[in-house]
Amino acid sequence: MSEQATIDALHDAVVFVLELPDNQVTAGSTLDELGIDSLTASQILIEIEIRLGREVPFELIESLDEVATLTDLAAALDAGEIPVGATPDGGDD
């Protein structure tokens, strides 16, 4: 999957879960502005995993401050810099 396709998948997951028009989720929108709490973040994570076909650690979604960082997440996922498939709690249970 190309980086742009990954970015699009991440953006589309946020738009889908929040049920917002495409143009309301921009690079400058903060997750707080969009009303994303931990429950919503979990829903977005599940949608991202479905769209990408692989696991993404919850901490990555939880730590995002702006939707723009989804671009950074996409780049890291595509570059293999993020341990895809890591357990959501970091494996400390």
N, C-alpha and C positions, 0 to 999 in steps of 0.2 A: 504494500500500500504506500502510495506517495505521501510525502509530508502534507501536501495540500489536502489530499483525501482524508488524512487523519484529522487535520484541523477542522475540515468540514464535518466529519463525524462527531467530533467533540462539540462543536457549535450546535449541530442539529440535536444532539442529546440534551443540551441545556434548553434549547427552544422547545423541544418535545415535552420534557418533564414540566417545565414552567408554563406550558401552553401559551406562549407568547408569539407575537408576529416575529418573523425572521429579523426584521430591522430593529427590534427593540433590544436585542442582545448584541452589544457592540464591544469593541476592544476596550473601551473606557468604562464600561459598566462594572460596578463593583458587585460582588456576590451579595453583599448586604442590601444594596439598592434593588437587586432582583428578588430579595426575600428568601435567599437560600440559607436555611438552617441545617443542622446535622441530619435531620430526616430527609430533607430535600437533597442534600449532598449525597446521601446513600442511594436515593432514587436515581440521581444523575450518574453515579458510579455504575450502577447496574445497567443503565441504558448505554453508557460508554462501552462497558464490557461486551454487551450484546453487539453493538455496532462494530467494534474492533475485533471481536472473536477471541479475546484474551482477557486475563485478569489484570486489574490495575489496583495497586494498594490504596486503601481508603485514605491513608495519611496524605497522599498526593492531592486528592480532591479537597480534603478538609483544610489543607494549608493554603489553598489558592486565595489570593486577595482580590484579584481582578480576573474577569473573563479573559483578558489578554494573555494571562499566563497559561491558558489552555493551549495557546500556540507553542509556548515553551514545553509544555507537557507532551504535545504531539511530536515536536522535534526530538525530544529525549526518548520517547517511546520508539520512534522510527529509527533512531540511532542506536537503540539497544542500551542506553545509559541507565534506564530504570529497570529494576529487577521485576520484570513482568512475571506474574504468577506468585509474587511474594504474598505471604499471608496478610490479610488486612490489618491484623493487630501486631504485625512485626514478628510474630512467632514466639511471643513471650508468654503464652498461656500454659 
